[in-house]
Amino acid sequence: MGILRSHGGFKVGLRRIVTACRAVVLPRFGGPEVLELRPIVDVPDLKPNEVLVRTRAVSINPLDTRMRSGYGRSIFGPQLPLILGRDISGEVAAELQLRDLL
């Protein structure tokens, strides 16, 4: 399955995939007050052997809370802003396999 850019999104086969979404973003470490709801966040381009999940539900687990407070600052600091929420439920909306690039 190849990915073709189309006006306003990606077309994968006959399915249209959005290129932006709504997300709660962590722009800096701190308490819950640092979290920002952003109405438009770009969806990153797929890399080989990755999938794009159309998310239906997200939960925040204790690791996400610790990361928000600064746990792993040396690893995650350079990656700010972050989108927390490691536990998700949804459906695969697109995939990019290495063979699709050959």
Order of alpha helices (4+ residues) and beta strands (2+ residues): beta-beta-beta-beta-beta-beta-alpha-alpha-beta-beta-alpha
